[in-house]
Amino acid sequence: MAALGAGGKVIRAFAYYLTGEDLSELDRLKPDLILLAGGTDGGDRNHICSNAESLSENFPSMPLIVAGNRDTYDDLRELFAKRDDVLFTRNVMPEMGRLDLEPARAAIRQVFLEHIVEAKGLETLRARSECLMPTPEAVRNAAELLSKGLADEPGLGELLIVDIGGATTDVFSCSGGEPTAAGTVLRGLPEPFLKRTVEADVGMRYTAPFLLEAIGEERLAEDTGLAPEDLRAWAEAVAAEPGRLPANASEEEADTALARAACEVAVGRHCGIMEEVYTPDGRTYVQRGKDLARVKYAIGTGGPLASGKVPGEVLKGVRRRAGCDRLKPISPCPLLDRRYILWALGLLGAVDAPAALDMMKQYLTPLDSIVTDNRGPTGKWN
C-alpha cells in the first residue's frame, strides 16, 4: 500500500528471513529501491535486523528505506553508518491493525527524486522545476483533489479511476470502502481512503496473453460472441507487435474485448471480496478489502479509454456482475478523460489546486454525451 500509493511498482515481496535464493532473486531483479519493514514498534526485532545484515552484505549500493520496528533503529543506523543511500522513516505498521503509510510514501518519493531520477538522466528537469513526481503519483493527486475538492469548491465524492496501458493497468479508488450490507463483518487490515493498485499482467499489448488467461478466453468469447481462437490470435499478435492497431471490424471487437477484460480484472483485484461463512450463531458475511458499491463515478483514462471508439463498452468492466463476490461499483456514472490530462492536472494541483480542480471538472466528459464517429469519441461536460 505504501509503495503503490507513492507511484511505485512492487515487483517482489519477501517474508520472514531472507534466504540465499531470495538474495539471488533480488540480484536478478535489480530493483530501483528496497523497502525494509518488519515488527510492530516494541515487537519482533530478529527478522528486520537479520534481513538488514543480509542486505548490507549483498547490496552495498542499492537505495534502501527502513520502515519497521523503531526499537531497532539505533542498531540499524550503526549497521548502515557508512552509507548515504539508506533512509529511515516511521513504521508502516506501528501496532497490529493500524497502518501509518504516508511517511513511507514520502520517503519513497524522496528516494525517487534523489537517486532514481538522477540515475536515469532526468536531473536537468529537476533543476528546472521543484514540482517533479512519478506519473502514477500525479494521477493519485488528481484523484484525491477531484474526490475531496477544496474548502470553497466541492469535489465529486467517492470515485474510481482506471488507467489501461500496454503492459499494466492502474486502478485508483477514493472511497472509505465500509460494508454496505447490514450485518457484514469486516476483516483484515484497514484500507486507505485513497488506494492505488497496479496489475503487471493486465495490459493491452505486452501482457495481452496473460490478460486473456486471467479473464478466461472461453468466458470472454461467450460474453463477446467472438471465437476463442480469434481472441487468442489477436492477443498473441499485439504482444509480438505492440504498435499494431486493429485493421478491421473483427480486430476492433477483439481489442475492445481485451480492454473491457483489463478493466474487469484490474478493478476486481483492487476492490474487496465478500465471503459467506458459517458460525455457531448461523450464517454471516465477511468482507475483506474495500466495498466500492457506493462509488459515484468511474473515470476512464489512458489507451483504449482515451483514444478508443467505444470507451463506454470498455468501462462496463468496472461494474459488478450478477453473482460476483467482488465488491465492485454497482452503478457508477462513467466519465472519460478524453484528452488524457489527469496526470498533468495532478501535477498542476501541487502548485495551483483551484485551477486543477476547475479544469478536471471542465474536461472530464460524461459518456452519455459522447458522440462516436471515425475520429473516436468527442463531447463536452456542461
For each residue, the residues with C-beta under 8 A, 3 or more apart:
1: 4 5 99 101 192 195
2: 5 6 35 67 92 101 104 105 108
3: 6 8 9 10 35 104 108
4: 1 7 8 9 10 136 195 196 197 198
5: 1 2 101 105 140 192 194 195 196
6: 2 3 104 105 106 108 109 112 134 137
7: 4 108 109 112 133 134 135 136 137 138 140 196
8: 3 4 33 108 112 134
9: 3 4 168 198 200
10: 3 4 13 198
11: 29 31 200
12: 25 26 29 31
13: 10
14: 18 22 26 51
15:
16: 47
17: 47 50 51
18: 14 22 23 50 51 54 55
19: 22 23
20: 23 24
21: 24 25
22: 14 18 19 25 26
23: 18 19 20 26 27 54 58
24: 20 21 27 28
25: 12 21 22 28 29
26: 12 14 22 23 29 31 34 58 59
27: 23 24 30 58 59
28: 24 25
29: 11 12 25 26
30: 27
31: 11 12 26 34 62
32: 63 112 115 116
33: 8 62 63 64 65 108 111 112 115 116
34: 26 31 55 59 62 63 64 65
35: 2 3 65 67 104 108
36: 48 51 52 55 64 65 66 67 68
37: 48 66 67 68 91 92 93
38: 44 47 48 51 68 69
39: 43 44 45 47 48 68 69 71 72 91
40: 43 44 69 91 93 94 95 96
41: 69 70 71 91 94 95
42: 69 71
43: 39 40 69
44: 38 39 40 47 48 69
45: 39 48 49 69 71 72
46: 49 50
47: 16 17 38 39 44 50 51
48: 36 37 38 39 44 45 51 52 66 68 69 72 76
49: 45 46 52 53 72 75 76
50: 17 18 46 47 53 54
51: 14 17 18 36 38 47 48 54 55
52: 36 48 49 55 56 66 72 76 79 80
53: 49 50 56 57 79
54: 18 23 50 51 57 58
55: 18 34 36 51 52 58 59 62 64
56: 52 53 59 60 79 80 83
57: 53 54 60
58: 23 26 27 54 55
59: 26 27 34 55 56 62 64
60: 56 57 83
61: 83 85
62: 31 33 34 55 59 85
63: 32 33 34 85 86 87 111 115 116
64: 33 34 36 55 59 80 83 85 86 87
65: 33 34 35 36 86 87 88 89 104 107 108 111
66: 36 37 48 52 73 76 86 87 88 89
67: 2 35 36 37 88 89 90 91 92 103 104 107
68: 36 37 38 39 48 72 91 92
69: 38 39 40 41 42 43 44 45 48 72 91
70: 41 73 90 91 94
71: 39 41 42 45
72: 39 45 48 49 52 68 69 75 76
73: 66 70 76 77 88
74: 77 78
75: 49 72 78 79
76: 48 49 52 66 72 73 79 80 88
77: 73 74 80 81 88
78: 74 75 81
79: 52 53 56 75 76
80: 52 56 64 76 77 83 86
81: 77 78
82:
83: 56 60 61 64 80 86
84:
85: 61 62 63 64 115
86: 63 64 65 66 80 83
87: 63 64 65 66 107 110 111
88: 65 66 67 73 76 77
89: 65 66 67 103 104 106 107
90: 67 70 94 100 103 104
91: 37 39 40 41 67 68 69 70 94 100
92: 2 37 67 68 99 100 101 104
93: 37 40 96 98 99 100
94: 40 41 70 90 91 98 100
95: 40 41 98
96: 40 93
97: 189 190
98: 93 94 95 190
99: 1 92 93 189 190 192
100: 90 91 92 93 94 103 104
101: 1 2 5 92 104 105 192
102: 105 106
103: 67 89 90 100 106 107
104: 2 3 6 35 65 67 89 90 92 100 101 107 108
105: 2 5 6 101 102 108 109
106: 6 89 102 103 109 110
107: 65 67 87 89 103 104 110 111
108: 2 3 6 7 8 33 35 65 104 105 111 112
109: 6 7 105 106 112 113 133 134 137
110: 87 106 107 113 114
111: 33 63 65 87 107 108 114 115 116
112: 6 7 8 32 33 108 109 115 116 117 133 134
113: 109 110 116 117 126 132
114: 110 111 117 118
115: 32 33 63 85 111 112 118 119
116: 32 33 63 111 112 113 119 120
117: 112 113 114 120 122 123 125 126 132
118: 114 115 121 122 123 126
119: 115 116
120: 116 117
121: 118 124
122: 117 118 125 126 132
123: 117 118 126 127
124: 121 127 128
125: 117 122 128 129 132
126: 113 117 118 122 123 129 132
127: 123 124
128: 124 125
129: 125 126 132
130:
131: 347 350 351
132: 113 117 122 125 126 129
133: 7 109 112 137 138 141 347 350
134: 6 7 8 109 112 137 138
135: 7 138 139 343
136: 4 7 139 140 170 196 198
137: 6 7 109 133 134 140 141 346
138: 7 133 134 135 141 142 342 343 344 346 347
139: 135 136 142 143 161 163 170 172 301 342 343 346
140: 5 7 136 137 143 144 172 194 196 346
141: 133 137 138 144 145 346 347 349 350
142: 138 139 145 146 161 342 343 345 346 349 356 360
143: 139 140 146 147 159 161 172 174 194 342 346
144: 140 141 147 148 174 194
145: 141 142 148 149 150 155 346 349 353 356 357 360
146: 142 143 149 155 156 159 174 357 360 361
147: 143 144 155 156 157 158 159 174 194
148: 144 145 155 174
149: 145 146 153 154 155 156 357
150: 145 153 155 353 354 357
151:
152:
153: 149 150 354 357 358
154: 149
155: 145 146 147 148 149 150 357
156: 146 147 149 159 296 297
157: 147 296 297
158: 147 173 174 175 176 292 294 295 296 297
159: 143 146 147 156 173 174 175 295 296 297 298 299 332
160: 171 172 173 174 175 267 292 295 297 298 299 318 329 332
161: 139 142 143 170 171 172 173 299 300 301 342
162: 169 170 171 263 266 267 298 299 300 301 305 315 318
163: 139 169 170 171 172 301 302 303 305
164: 169 203 204 259 262 263 266 300 302 303 304 305 314
165: 168 169 170 203 204 302 303
166: 203 204 205 206 242 303
167: 200 203 205 206 207
168: 9 165 198 199 200 202 203 207
169: 162 163 164 165 198 199 202 203 262 263 265 266
170: 136 139 161 162 163 165 196 197 198 199 266 302
171: 160 161 162 163 196 197 198 199 266 267 269 270
172: 139 140 143 160 161 163 194 195 196
173: 158 159 160 161 177 194 195 270 271 290 292 295
174: 143 144 146 147 148 158 159 160 193 194
175: 158 159 160 193 290 292 294 295
176: 158 193 290
177: 173 191 193 271 272 289 290 291 292
178: 186 291
179: 184 186 287 291
180: 184 291 293 294
181: 184 274 285
182:
183: 284 285
184: 179 180 181 274 284 285 286 287 291
185: 284 285 286 287
186: 178 179 286 287
187: 286 287 288
188: 288 289
189: 97 99
190: 97 98 99
191: 177 195 272 289 290
192: 1 5 99 101 195
193: 174 175 176 177
194: 5 140 143 144 147 172 173 174
195: 1 4 5 172 173 191 192 270 290
196: 4 5 7 136 140 170 171 172
197: 4 170 171 266 269 270
198: 4 9 10 136 168 169 170 171
199: 168 169 170 171 202 265 266 269
200: 9 11 167 168 207
201: 207 210 211 214
202: 168 169 199 207 210 211 214 262 265 266
203: 164 165 166 167 168 169 206 207 208 211 262
204: 164 165 166 208 211 238 255 258 259 262 303 304
205: 166 167 208 238 239 242
206: 166 167 203 239 242
207: 167 168 200 201 202 203 210 211 239
208: 203 204 205 211 212 234 235 236 238 239 258
209: 212 213 232 235 236 239
210: 201 202 207 213 214
211: 201 202 203 204 207 208 214 215 235 258 261 262 265
212: 208 209 215 217 220 231 232 235 258 261
213: 209 210 216 217
214: 201 202 210 211 261 265
215: 211 212 219 220 261 264 265
216: 213 219 220
217: 212 213 220 221 228 231 232
218: 221 222 228
219: 215 216 222 223
220: 212 215 216 217 223 224 226 228 231 257 261
221: 217 218 224 225 226 227 228 231
222: 218 219
223: 219 220 257
224: 220 221 231 253 257
225: 221
226: 220 221 230 231 250 253 254 257
227: 221 230 231
228: 217 218 220 221 231 232
229: 232 233
230: 226 227 233 234 250 254
231: 212 217 220 221 224 226 227 228 234 235 254 257 258
232: 209 212 217 228 229 235 236
233: 229 230 236 237
234: 208 230 231 237 238 251 254 255 258
235: 208 209 211 212 231 232 238 239 254 258
236: 208 209 232 233 239 240
237: 233 234 240 241 244
238: 204 205 208 234 235 241 242 244 255
239: 205 206 207 208 209 235 236 242
240: 236 237
241: 237 238 244
242: 166 205 206 238 239
243:
244: 237 238 241
245:
246: 251 252 254 255
247: 251
248: 251 252
249: 252 253
250: 226 230 253 254
251: 234 246 247 248 254 255
252: 246 248 249 255 256 309
253: 224 226 249 250 256 257
254: 226 230 231 234 235 246 250 251 257 258
255: 204 234 238 246 251 252 258 259 304 308
256: 252 253 259 260 304 308 310 313 314
257: 220 223 224 226 231 253 254 260 261
258: 204 208 211 212 231 234 235 254 255 261 262
259: 164 204 255 256 262 263 303 304 305 308 314 317
260: 256 257 263 264 313 314 316 317
261: 211 212 214 215 220 257 258 264 265 317
262: 164 169 202 203 204 211 258 259 265 266 317
263: 162 164 169 259 260 266 267 300 314 315 316 317 318
264: 215 260 261 267 268 317 318
265: 169 199 202 211 214 215 261 262 268 269 317
266: 162 164 169 170 171 197 199 202 262 263 269 270
267: 160 162 171 263 264 270 271 317 318 326 328 329
268: 264 265 271 324 326 328
269: 171 197 199 265 266
270: 171 173 195 197 266 267 290
271: 173 177 267 268 289 290 291 292 326 327 328
272: 177 191 287 288 289 290 291 292 326 327
273: 287 288 289 325 326 327
274: 181 184 285 286 287 291 325 327
275: 285 286 287 288 325
276: 283 284 285 286
277: 283 284 285 286
278: 282 283 284
279: 282 283 284
280:
281: 284
282: 278 279
283: 276 277 278 279
284: 183 184 185 276 277 278 279 281
285: 181 183 184 185 274 275 276 277
286: 184 185 186 187 274 275 276 277
287: 179 184 185 186 187 272 273 274 275 291 327
288: 187 188 272 273 275
289: 177 188 191 271 272 273 327
290: 173 175 176 177 191 195 270 271 272 327
291: 177 178 179 180 184 271 272 274 287 294 327
292: 158 160 173 175 177 271 272 295 327 328 329
293: 180 320 327 328 329 330
294: 158 175 180 291 329
295: 158 159 160 173 175 292 298 329 332
296: 156 157 158 159 332 333
297: 156 157 158 159 160 332 333 334 335
298: 159 160 162 295 315 318 319 329 332 333 334 335
299: 159 160 161 162 334 335 336 337 342 364
300: 161 162 164 263 305 306 311 314 315 334 335 336 337
301: 139 161 162 163 305 306 336 337 340 342
302: 163 164 165 170 305 306 337 340
303: 163 164 165 166 204 259 306 307 308
304: 164 204 255 256 259 307 308 311 314
305: 162 163 164 259 300 301 302 308 311 314 315 336 337
306: 300 301 302 303 311 336 337 338 339 340
307: 303 304 340 376
308: 255 256 259 303 304 305 311 314 376 377
309: 252 372 376 377
310: 256 313 314 372
311: 300 304 305 306 308 314 315 334 336 367 370 377
312: 315 316 334 367 370
313: 256 260 310 316
314: 164 256 259 260 263 300 304 305 308 310 311 317
315: 162 263 298 300 305 311 312 318 334 367
316: 260 263 312 313 319
317: 259 260 261 262 263 264 265 267 314
318: 160 162 263 264 267 298 315 328 329 332 334
319: 298 316 328 329 330 331 332
320: 293 324 326 327 328 329 330
321: 324 328
322:
323:
324: 268 320 321 328
325: 273 274 275
326: 267 268 271 272 273 320
327: 271 272 273 274 287 289 290 291 292 293 320
328: 267 268 271 292 293 318 319 320 321 324
329: 160 267 292 293 294 295 298 318 319 320 332
330: 293 319 320
331: 319
332: 159 160 295 296 297 298 318 319 329
333: 296 297 298 366
334: 297 298 299 300 311 312 315 318 366 367 368
335: 297 298 299 300 364 365 366 367 381
336: 299 300 301 305 306 311 364 365 366 367 370 377 379
337: 299 300 301 302 305 306 340 341 342 363 364
338: 306 363 365 377 378 379
339: 306 363
340: 301 302 306 307 337 343
341: 337 344 345 359 363
342: 138 139 142 143 161 299 301 337 345 346 360
343: 135 138 139 142 340 346 347
344: 138 341 347 348
345: 142 341 342 348 349 356 359 360
346: 137 138 139 140 141 142 143 145 342 343 349 350 356
347: 131 133 138 141 343 344 350
348: 344 345 351 352 355 356 359
349: 141 142 145 345 346 352 353 356 357
350: 131 133 141 346 347 353
351: 131 348
352: 348 349 355 356
353: 145 150 349 350 356 357
354: 150 153 357 358
355: 348 352 358 359
356: 142 145 345 346 348 349 352 353 359 360
357: 145 146 149 150 153 155 349 353 354 360 361
358: 153 354 355 361 362
359: 341 345 348 355 356 362 363
360: 142 145 146 342 345 356 357 363 364
361: 146 357 358 364 381
362: 358 359 381
363: 337 338 339 341 359 360 381
364: 299 335 336 337 360 361 381
365: 335 336 338 369 370 377 379 380 381
366: 333 334 335 336 369 370 379 381
367: 311 312 315 334 335 336 370 377
368: 334
369: 365 366 379 380 381
370: 311 312 336 365 366 367 377 378 379
371: 377 378 379
372: 309 310 376 377
373: 376 378
374:
375: 378
376: 307 308 309 372 373
377: 308 309 311 336 338 365 367 370 371 372
378: 338 370 371 373 375
379: 336 338 365 366 369 370 371
380: 365 369
381: 335 361 362 363 364 365 366 369
382:
